[in-house]
């Protein structure tokens, strides 16, 4: 009878969510109780070339992992770590001595699999069980899978896994890959499956894989993580697949213990971090794209879903699955090209100049302080002769002379929920509209207001400042341009406008905005007076 091994990869795939910052107590506790739950294989994290930092699940050597292996653990439990081919120098890998992990998992791309398999032989030579992961397996043709199978038979690893890296595989894809491998790989070699949930199919595909393994009398390994914790849309949930295997395959995983692990160790993580199915990850799955592409467009440029889909489609299909986390220049070029909306706005600039030249302008950006310091702003408006301009939002209790939009999604939201736009002068950049027959809409050239050398080059408040400099205003006062505070989730006065940025991304955003502000002030300090009237992390 075929056997199914359940491998929990929470501590490894979860690093994409919390940077591996589980902490010593959680790492030890999760491993201990997973073992007590009878989980067959536990992946403790990554092996990397970087020095080990206490409390992370990025390890430098197997000796760093040793202290986390429970004493007197179930001898049937296997402990593993993951290596990405090309990311780890095997000179740091000691020979297996029975005191730390017993299994090394290694993933590799299709383009590198020949050299990766030669590398894998060295791991096996050091005495470890070798489990191989063929990233983006759906990209292999039938002939390429057959070639892979022949090489696998030569190396004789513990297992070779079908890996749905981008969450794009349908049941038919699972069936094709499994049948090709099952019919052409030595029966002593297990076949594994690692899934992602971009298309809401992770659990269903894993169940199908288990049925295929049983019917073929093939020993298999299926990956899962607690609460599906993993990159992008996450993985198959350990609590779901363990319960299914208990009921349908005669396994004996301790569900009460698994629930305790989630209660003790995952509840707090879930309060701080988000993962799981979402529309951007759905788009990545539908188009066969690496999730980093959609994350970049969403976090950097707040691209709406329709445009995100269209931009990803412009990437060559063979390049969509590549991890471009260190270089988004190609994607950035596609984005800039996509939103390239050059128009002749000379007549519009002249119209706006007639209304704003020599005026004192108050910019009301959508940060929280636009609400928290409302009375201060209102008194300032009452005491001064000002033209008020809202930025990318309509906040309650404000009467605007103009509202400026450079973000299509923010405009659609405001237009759909706030009737005030029908009776307010609206300035739109040409990436939103190129023409308008409405007398209250002024379309200005988006390209003339952007400077694409920064990651967050299309910040709306900065673009409005550049526009106002063209209009020769006298003074500019700014409210609600708060910046991002570290560790703070809500940054906007209207929470629907909220975008999820990591603290690292917030640091980059704040630095870039300050840099753009400095340049603007340097260029215009002699002609325009600029002041903040609410608290901001930025300085003038």
N, C-alpha and C positions, 0 to 999 in steps of 0.2 A: 504494500500500500504506500502511495506517495506521501511524503511529509511536507508540511508547510512550516517554515520558520518566520516568525514575526520579528522584524527589526525596528526598534524605535530610534529615530534620528533627531529627537527634539533638541538635544544639546549641540548638534552639528548644524542642521538646517535652521534651527532657531537663531543662529548667529546673524543671519541676514536681518533679523528683526531687532535684536538688542545688542548687536556687536559682540556677542558672546559674554556679555556682562551678567552672568547668572549669579556669581558669588559662590564662595566655597561651600557654604551650608546647603545651598540649593543644588549645586552640582553633586555633592555627596548624597544628599537626600533623594534626588531624582534617580540616581543610579541604584542606590540601595533598594528603594521600593519598587523600581521597575524589575529588578532581579527577584524580589520577593513576590512580585505579581506573576512570575513565571514567563516574562517576556524572554524570548529565545536569544535575541541579539540586541545589544545596546551600543549605540554609536556615541562615544563620549565627546567628540569634537573633531577639530582639524589638527593636522601636523603641518607646521609652517617653518620657514627659515628664520622667523623673528624670535627674539628672546621671549621666554615665557613670562607672562604677567599673572600674578596670583589672582584667582577668582574668575579668570576668563576660560573659555573652552577652545582657545587657540593655544596649542601646545607646541613646544619646540622639539622635545624628545619624548620617547615612551617613558622615560624615568619621571618626567613631569606628571604623567598620568597615574603612575603607580599608586599614589596615596589614595586615589579615588576608587580603586577596585575594592569592593567590600570583602572583608575577611569572612571565611566560611560561607562563601556564596554557593548557590546551586551550581554544581559542576557542569550542568547542561547549558548554563548561560555563557554566551560568548561576548567578549568586549572588543570593540573596534574603534578605529579612528580613520578619518578620511584624508587622502592626499589628492590634490589636483595635479595632474601631470604637468610638469614644468614649473611647479610652485614649491617643490621641496627637494633639497639635496640629500640623497640617501647616505651621505657620510655622517649625517646626524642620527641615522636609524641604527640602533644597537641590534645585535642578533637577539632573536627571541629567547627568553630565559624563563618563561612561565610566571614571572612576577608582575607583569603589567598586561597590556592588551594582548590578545592572541591573533587578532585579525586586522589587516590593513585593507581598506577599500580605496580604490583609485579610479577617478573618473577621467575620461579623455574625450577629445573631440574627434569627429570622423576624419578630419584632415591630418590628425597627428597619431592615428591609432597604430600604425606600423611601428613607429619609434617608441610610442607609449608602451606597447606590448613587450618590446625588448627591455625597457626600463622595469616593467612589472616582473620580469624574470628575476631581477636582483632582489626584489622584495620577497619573493618566494624562497630564494636561495638563503635569505637570512632567517628562515624558519617560520614565517608568519603564514596563516591562512590568507589567501589572496582572493579578494572579491573585486571584480572589475565592473565599471559603470560606463556604458556606451552612451554618452550624452547625445540628446536629440536623435534618438534611435529612428524616429520617423523619417529622418533625412537620408537614411541608407536605402539604396535600391535593393531589390532582391539579390542581385549579383554581389553587391557590396556586403550584404549580410552573410551570404554564403562564404565569401572570402574571409570575413571576420570569424565565422564559425571554424574554418579550417585552421586559423591561427590560434584560436582558443583551444582547440583540441591538442595543439602542439604544446601549449604552455600548461594546460590542465590546472586552471585555477579552481578555487572552491566554488565560484559562481561567476556568471556574467549576467548583468542586469539590463533589461530594457528600461530606458530612462526617458520619461516624458518631460524633458527639461522646461519647455515653454508651455506646457499644459495644453497641447494642441491635438492630442490623440483621441480618436473616436474608437468605439469597440472594434470596428473592422480593422483599425490600425494595430490594436493589441493582438487581435487574432492572427493577422499576417505575420507580425514580428515573432510571436510565440511559435507558430507552426514552423516557420523557417528554422528557428533555432532548435526547437525540439527535435526536428527530423534530421538535423545535421550536426548536433553537438553530442559528445560522449554522454551517455546516460548518468555517469558518475558526477557530472558537473551540474550543479544547480542552476536554474534560471531565475533571475530576480526581476522585480518590477518596482520602480520608483516613479511616483506620479505627482502632478501638480493640478490644482483645482480651478484653473482659469475658466474652463467651460462647465463647471459644476459636475464633472464626470469622474473625479478622482476616486471616490468610494465605489462607484459603479464599475469603473474600469478595474479596480483592484479585486472586487468580487468576481468579475469575469475571469481575471487572470487566475484566481484560485480555482475556479471551476475547470479552466483549461488544464491546469497542472494536475488536478485530480483525475480528469478523464484520460490524460496522457501518461498517467503513472510516473510523473516527473517530480522530483523533489524541487521545491521552489522557496524563494525568499521574497517576502513583501515588506516594503518600507512604510512606515507611518510615523506620525509625531503627535504628541499630546495636544489636543485641541487644534490639530492641523498646523501647528506653529512652524512656519517656514517661509521661504522667499515668495514674494508676490501674493498669489492667491492661496498659498499654503499647500499642505499635503493631505493625504488621507489621514483621518483622525484615528489615533491609536485606540481610543475608547469605542469607536464605531467598529473598526475592523476586528478588534479583540472579541467583542460581543458576538459579531457575526461568526467568527471562527469557532467560538465556543458552541454556538447553536447549530452550525451547519457542518463543521468539520471535526467535531469531537475534541476540541482543545480545552484547556483548563486554565485560562488566564483569570486572575483574581480581579474581578471588576470593582469590588469595594476598595481594594488597595489602589487601583488606577484612579478611582474617583478621589481618594484621599490625596494622591499626588497632585492632581489638578487643583484641589481645594487649597492645599498648603503652598504649592510652589508656582502654579500657573495663574491663579486668580490675580495676584498682584501684577504680574507681567501683562496680563490682558487689560488691566486698568491703565497701563502706561503706553502700550503699543497696539497698533492695529495691523491685522493681516486678514487674509481670507478673500473670498470672491468680491470683485468690484468690476465696474464697467471698464476702466482702463485695462485691467488684467484680462477681462473678457476679450477686449480688442486685441490684446497681445496674443491670446490663444487663437482667435479667429484668423489672424493674419500670420501666425507662426513667427511672432517676434519675441525677442528677449524682453523680459519685463522692465529692464533698465531703460529701454527706449521710451516706454509710456510714462515711467516715473519721471524721466527727465523733462518731457514735454509738459507734464502736469505740474510739477513742482517749480520748474524754472519759468515757464511762460503761461501757466494757467490755461492751457489750450483746451477748448471745449471738445467734447467727445467726437463730434462729426469731423472737425478739423484734424484731431488726433488720428482718427482712422485714415483720413486721406493722406496725411503726411507719412504715416507708417507704410502705406501702400506704395509710396514713392521709393522706398528702400528696395534695392534688389533683393528678391526672395532669398537668394543664397546667403545674403549678408544680414538678414533680419535676426537670425538666432545668435549672432555673435555678441559676446559680452563686451560692450564698449565703455565700461565704467571708467576707464582712464582717458578716454578721448571721445568727446561728443561733437567734434568739429564737423564731421560729415552730417550728422543729424541736425546740428545747428544750421548748416548751410541749406539743408532742405527746408527747415522751418522758415528761415529768412526769405528763401525763394518763394515759398508758398504764400507768405503774407505780403510779398512785394506788391504794393498797391499804389504805384506812382500816379498821381493826378496833377493837373494844373489847378492850383488853388489860389492863384494870384488875386482873382476877384473876391474870393472869400476872405483872404487875409486883409484886403482893403476894407471890406465891410466891417470886419471885426476891429480893425484898427480905428475906424471912425467911432466905434462904441467904447473902446477901451484905452485909447492913447491918452497918456497923462493921468490915468485913473489910479486910485488906490484899490488894490485887489486883495480879497481874502480868499485863500484856497482852503476849502474844508475837505481834508482827506478822510478816509473811512476808518482810521484807527480808533481804539476804545476811548481815547481822551476827547474825541469829538463829542462823546456823550458824558463822560465823567466830568469834564470841565465845561459843560454846556452853559452854565450861568455866566462864567467868565467870558466865553465866546460871545454870548448874546449881548452882554454889557459892552463889549468891545465894538460890536456891530452898531449898537445904538449910539455910541459916543463918537463914531467916525463915519465919514462919508465914504462907503465902500461898495465895490462891486463884488458880490459873493459868487464863488464858483465851486460847485461840488465836484468830487473826483470819483468816477466809477461807481457812484452809489447815490441813493436818495435816502437820507437819514430823517427820521421823524423830527418834527418841530422846527425844521429849518426851511426858510424860504430862500430859494436860490435865484440869482439873476441868470446864471448859466450853469449847466452841468456838462462836464467834460468826460467823454468815454473813449478809451483806447483799447478796451478789452471787450471782445464780442459777447462773451458769456455774461459779463456783468451788465452789458447794455440790454441783452435779451431778458435777463432777470428783472432789471428795473422797469423795462418797458411792459413787462407782463404783469407786474404787481403794483406799480405805482402810476396812477393816472396823471400825476403831476407833470410827467414828461410831455403831455399834450399841450400844456400851457406854459412851458418853460423853454427858454432858448437852450438848444442842445448842440454842443460841439462834438463831432464824431471824427475819429481818424479814419482814413480811407481803407484800412484793413477790415472795418466793420461795414461800411457802405462807400461806394464810389460816387453815387449820385443820390439826390433826394428831391422830391417835389414838394416837400413840406417847407413852409416859410420860416419855421422856427428851428430848422436844422442847418448847421454849417459844417460842411465836410472839408477837412484839412488833410494835407498830404502826410501820411504816416511816415514815409521814408525820410522826410525832411526833419522829423523830430527824434529819430532814433540814431544811436551811435552803437553799432553792434559789437564793439570790442569787449563789452562787459557781458557776463553771464545773464544778469537781470537787466539787460539793456532797455527792455520795454516797460520799465516802471512808469506808471501813469502820472504820478506827481512830478517826476523829473521831466517827462515829456510835456506836461502842461507848463512847467517853468520855461522850457525852451520855446514853446509857442508864445507865451506872454512876453518874452524878450523880443520876439519879432513884432509884437504889437505895441512896443514902446510904452509900456505901463510905467507909472511913476514909482509905486511901492508895492511890494508883495508881502503879505502876512500869511502865515501858514498855521493851520490848526489840524490836529488829528493825524499828523504825520509822525507816528510814534516810533516806528522801528519795531524789531522783534526782541523780546526779552527771553533769555535762556530759561528753559523749563516751563514756560508759560504756554498753555495750549491756545486760549482765546486771545487774539490780537486785534480783532475787528469789532467795530460798534455793532454791525449786523452780523450775527454769527453764521448766517448762510454764506457769507463771503469768505469764511475761514478756509485757509489752505494748510495742509499738514507739512510742515518743514521740520527736519531734524535740527538739533542745536548746531551741528556743523554747517548745515545749509543756512541757518539764521545768521551765523557769524559771517559767512560769505556775503549774504544779502546786505547786512548792515555795513560791512566794509565797502562794498561796491557803491551803495547809495551815498555813503559819506564821500567817497572818491568823486562820484559824479557831481555831488553838491559843491565840493571844493572847486572843481573845474568851472562850474557854472558861476559861482560867486566871483572867482578870480577874473572871469571874462566880463562880468557885468556889474561889479561892485561900484564902478564910477557912474553908471547910468541908472541903476535900480537899487532902491533900498529894500533889503530882505530881512524879515524878522519872524521868529517863531512866537506864537502867543500861547501855546500849550506845551506841556512837557514832552520832550522827545529825546531819544538817545543820540540823535544827530546834533551837530553843532554848526553854527554859521560864523 
